[in-house]
Amino acid sequence: MAILGGLVLLFILAPLLGMFLRSSPNQIVNTIKEPEVSSSLAVSLFTAFVATFIGAIGAIPLAYLLARKQFRGKLVVLGLIDLPVVIPHTAAGIAILGVISRNSLIGSAAARAGFDLIGTPISISCAMAFVSLPFLINAARSGFEAVPIRLEKAASNLGASSVRTFFTVSLPLAWRSILSGLVMMFARGMSEFGAVIIVAYHPMTAPVLIFERFNNYGLNYANPLAAILILVSLVFFILLRLLAKPTKNA
């Protein structure tokens, strides 16, 4: 088991290690200083934050309902939530494009208001949210399912409304799972390429800029930027593990 597990870890580690070996620290630092790179990273971070923040407003209540309520068609709803994870992300981008293009109801309304959704941070955030929302919903649902129902019933028996019970009992007890889901959603959205490039080539996110540099100049030119994006992603996944780690008193 150790040998087989070690081979899997080597399969994951070898490409990443090779990427950093091909890029010197000076190359990485100089790449970060490039205005185009810093701009693409800023776009990625900003749009991923917007997608996560707005998505959480609806995703967390939906996760609570899925954790607590049984209704006809629940399995269909759960399947629909997981669908963006398994479909090709270029197909996801085309689906988003069909909703926000100028010929669509939403896109035409935006055009009449004087702005276009395609090729804007709004379209990038929509694409990021579409492919990353399942991570938040599923993590939050697991967190709410772990909250004992008897505690919610006790709060109700003491006169607390359903809204107050949610904010004072359910949400505080499930916060760790919800926060992990938020980090996962943010990191997944930030790294999205396939759906984003369909709806907005400009302004460039970091994954799109990596693709452009590799396509135009080759591996050596794209490698430092890819290493930077991996480092940024690594920070968020370390944060995720720290948040998921149980406390000594738990």
C-alpha positions in Angstrom: 0.0 0.0 0.0 2.8 2.4 0.8 4.5 1.7 -2.5 1.3 2.2 -4.5 0.4 5.3 -2.5 3.9 6.6 -3.0 3.6 6.2 -6.8 0.4 8.2 -6.8 2.1 11.0 -4.8 5.1 10.9 -7.1 2.7 11.2 -10.1 1.2 14.4 -8.5 4.5 15.8 -7.2 6.8 15.2 -10.2 5.2 17.6 -12.7 4.9 20.3 -10.0 8.5 19.9 -8.9 9.7 19.9 -12.5 7.9 23.2 -13.1 9.7 24.9 -10.2 13.0 23.4 -11.2 12.6 24.9 -14.7 12.0 28.4 -13.2 14.6 30.1 -11.1 13.5 32.4 -8.2 14.7 35.4 -10.2 12.4 34.4 -13.1 9.5 34.1 -10.8 10.1 37.4 -9.1 10.6 39.2 -12.4 7.5 37.6 -13.8 5.4 38.9 -10.8 6.7 42.4 -11.4 5.4 42.4 -15.0 2.3 44.7 -15.2 0.4 42.2 -17.4 1.0 39.4 -14.8 0.0 41.5 -11.8 -3.1 42.7 -13.6 -4.1 39.1 -14.6 -3.7 38.0 -11.0 -5.7 40.9 -9.7 -8.5 40.1 -12.1 -8.5 36.4 -11.1 -8.5 37.2 -7.4 -11.2 40.0 -7.7 -13.6 38.0 -9.9 -13.2 34.9 -7.8 -14.0 36.9 -4.7 -17.1 38.4 -6.2 -18.3 35.0 -7.5 -17.8 33.5 -4.1 -19.4 36.3 -2.1 -22.5 36.6 -4.3 -22.8 32.8 -4.7 -22.7 32.3 -1.0 -25.8 34.4 -0.5 -27.9 31.8 -2.2 -25.7 28.7 -1.8 -25.7 28.6 2.0 -29.5 28.7 2.4 -29.9 26.1 -0.3 -27.4 23.9 1.4 -29.4 24.2 4.6 -32.6 23.3 2.9 -31.0 20.2 1.3 -29.6 19.1 4.6 -32.9 19.5 6.6 -35.8 19.0 4.1 -37.0 15.9 2.3 -39.0 16.6 -0.9 -39.9 15.0 -4.2 -37.2 15.5 -6.7 -34.4 16.1 -4.2 -32.1 13.6 -5.9 -32.7 15.5 -9.2 -31.7 18.8 -7.5 -28.6 17.1 -6.0 -27.7 15.8 -9.5 -28.1 19.3 -11.0 -25.9 20.8 -8.4 -23.1 18.3 -9.1 -23.5 18.6 -12.9 -21.1 21.6 -13.4 -18.3 19.5 -11.9 -18.5 16.7 -14.5 -19.4 18.5 -17.7 -16.6 19.9 -19.9 -15.8 23.4 -18.8 -15.8 24.7 -22.4 -19.4 23.4 -22.6 -20.1 25.3 -19.3 -18.7 28.4 -20.9 -21.0 28.1 -23.9 -23.9 27.5 -21.6 -23.1 30.7 -19.7 -22.6 32.5 -23.0 -26.1 31.6 -24.1 -27.5 33.2 -21.0 -25.6 36.5 -21.0 -25.1 37.1 -24.7 -26.7 40.0 -26.5 -29.4 37.7 -28.0 -30.5 36.4 -24.6 -33.0 38.0 -22.3 -30.5 39.1 -19.7 -27.9 40.2 -22.2 -30.3 42.2 -24.3 -31.6 43.9 -21.1 -28.0 44.8 -20.2 -27.3 46.1 -23.7 -30.4 48.4 -23.4 -29.0 49.7 -20.1 -25.8 50.6 -21.9 -23.3 47.9 -21.2 -22.3 44.5 -22.5 -21.8 41.5 -20.2 -19.5 39.6 -22.6 -15.8 40.3 -22.1 -16.3 41.9 -18.7 -15.5 40.9 -15.1 -19.2 40.1 -14.6 -19.1 37.4 -17.2 -15.9 36.0 -15.7 -17.5 35.9 -12.3 -20.5 34.1 -13.7 -18.3 31.5 -15.3 -16.3 31.0 -12.1 -19.5 30.7 -10.0 -21.0 28.2 -12.4 -18.2 25.7 -12.1 -17.3 26.2 -8.4 -20.7 26.5 -6.6 -21.0 22.7 -6.1 -18.0 22.8 -3.9 -19.6 25.3 -1.5 -23.0 23.8 -1.6 -21.8 20.3 -0.9 -19.4 21.4 1.9 -22.1 23.5 3.6 -24.7 20.8 3.3 -22.3 18.3 5.0 -21.7 20.8 7.8 -25.4 21.4 8.4 -26.1 17.7 8.3 -23.6 17.3 11.1 -25.5 19.7 13.4 -27.8 17.7 15.7 -31.4 18.5 14.9 -32.2 18.3 18.6 -30.3 21.5 19.2 -32.4 23.3 16.6 -35.6 21.9 18.2 -34.5 23.0 21.6 -34.0 26.5 20.4 -37.4 26.5 18.8 -39.0 25.2 22.0 -37.4 28.1 23.8 -39.2 30.5 21.5 -36.5 31.2 18.8 -37.8 31.7 15.3 -36.5 29.6 12.5 -34.4 32.5 11.2 -32.9 33.1 14.7 -32.3 29.4 15.1 -30.4 29.3 11.8 -28.2 32.2 12.7 -27.6 31.4 16.4 -27.4 27.6 16.3 -27.1 26.0 12.8 -24.7 28.5 11.2 -22.2 28.8 14.1 -22.0 25.0 14.5 -21.5 24.5 10.7 -19.1 27.4 10.2 -16.0 25.3 9.7 -17.5 23.3 6.8 -19.0 26.4 5.3 -15.6 28.3 5.5 -13.9 25.3 3.9 -16.5 25.4 1.1 -15.9 29.1 0.6 -12.2 28.6 0.3 -12.7 25.7 -2.1 -15.1 27.7 -4.2 -12.7 30.7 -4.3 -9.7 28.6 -5.3 -11.6 26.6 -7.9 -13.0 29.8 -9.5 -9.6 31.5 -9.5 -8.1 28.6 -11.4 -10.8 28.2 -14.0 -9.8 28.4 -17.6 -12.2 26.6 -20.0 -15.4 28.4 -19.1 -13.7 31.8 -18.6 -12.0 31.9 -22.0 -15.3 31.3 -23.7 -17.1 34.3 -22.1 -14.1 36.7 -21.8 -10.7 36.5 -23.3 -10.1 40.0 -22.0 -9.6 41.2 -19.3 -7.2 38.3 -18.9 -7.3 36.1 -15.9 -4.0 34.3 -14.9 -5.0 30.9 -16.4 -5.9 32.6 -19.7 -2.6 34.5 -19.7 -0.7 31.3 -19.1 -2.5 29.8 -22.2 -1.6 32.8 -24.3 2.0 32.8 -23.3 2.4 29.1 -23.9 0.6 29.3 -27.3 2.6 32.3 -28.5 6.0 31.8 -26.9 6.3 28.3 -25.7 6.8 26.4 -22.4 9.8 28.4 -21.0 7.9 31.7 -21.2 4.7 30.3 -19.6 6.3 28.2 -16.9 7.1 31.0 -14.4 3.6 32.3 -14.5 2.2 28.8 -14.0 4.5 28.3 -11.0 3.2 31.6 -9.5 -0.4 30.5 -9.9 0.4 27.1 -8.3 2.0 28.9 -5.4 -1.1 31.1 -4.9 -3.4 28.0 -5.1 -1.1 26.3 -2.6 -1.6 29.1 -0.1 -5.4 28.7 -0.3 -5.3 24.9 0.0 -3.0 25.1 3.1 -5.5 27.5 4.5 -8.3 25.0 3.8 -6.4 22.3 5.6 -5.8 24.5 8.6 -9.5 25.4 8.7 -10.6 21.8 8.4 -8.2 20.7 11.1 -10.2 20.0 14.3 -9.3 21.9 17.4 -8.0 20.2 20.5 -11.2 21.0 22.3 -13.4 19.6 19.5 
